[in-house]
Amino acid sequence: MFSYRCAVSILAAGVTGLVMATAAPAGAAPIAGANLGPDASEQSGISRVVNGVPVGAPAESGLILKGNQFPYEDLSFDASVPMPQISFKTASVISPDREIEWPLTVTPQGTIYFVNYLPILGKGKDGSVYGPEQSWLAGTPRTSAVFHGQYSAAYEVRVTARFPDGKYSSTAQYKFATPETPRDVTGKMADSSWVQRRDDKAWAGTNVMTTVNKARVTITADERSSASIDFLGHKGPRGGNATVYVDGKVLGILHSHADHEGYDHLGYTVMNPGKHVIVVEADLAPGQEFSLDDYIINGDSFWNPDL
């Protein structure tokens, strides 16, 4: 159902950006609100608590922690053991969910992982500014999971492996950003050929729909960096196409035909920094319709989360 344009592996150390590529759509609906990490049922094994707060291994010092729920008095890592490599399977441009992997090149049976995350709040004089580190998966044998984030946010995931002989890996780190919050397409953006209607699957619960060829929706944008703009709307057997103009130039085609009715990704285009006028013009044959629900603009902070 939903669009993914990244399918590249990012190593844990020194992640500074993502590579744009094309991958097949996948079907995870966007979510709203702060549903961070997995469900409680996914938490398992050992939890690490320091002063009542779950924490992870500081990357600069390895794992040297004490806590009343951790079963060891003093822990340290062995620099000779392998470090997990954190990567993502697919990076959605429209959903804040991210499927993350942390495989080892060699994984002895019985290896478990401690996976934590930190919200990235901004940039300070010495680098990224973080919120409190929190436990995501503690003492798990799993090597992948889906992280449920918020829109318009950035995170760092940290992974430490514990091997059956009691040794610990150094802590791997991975930064990523989620898409910007969807923006509602309203009747004020559309000419008189469109009608606004309810759509419970849309971000704001409504969309605009037309059956008139050459009907237009006009969107303005003022971006500080190069950006992509992704369009979401209703697809179905009567769905037609639309042409996307940016400052009068044709830069994309949106497709809304599908065998079954549903809310889906219609297509995208890209913009340079600055002020722009984006026009979506319906390209319809008799009996066809076209609808727009929302759009998402992702700038450099999405493709380069190392703020």
Secondary structure, 3 states (H helix, E strand, C coil): CECEEECCCCCCCCCCCCCCCCCCCECCCCCCCCCCCCCHHHCCCCCCEECCEECCCCCCCCCCCCCCCCCCCCCCCCCCCCCCCCEEEEEECCCCEEEEECCCCCCCCCCEEEEEEEEEEEEECCEEEECCCEEEEEEECCCEEEEECCCCCEEEEEEEEECCCCCECCCEEEEEECCCCCEECCHHHECCCCEEEECCCCCCCEEEEECCCCCEEEEEEEECCCEEEEEEEEEECCECEEEEEECCEEEEEEECECCCCEEEEEEEEEECCEEEEEEEEEECCCCCEEEECEEEEECHHHHCCCC
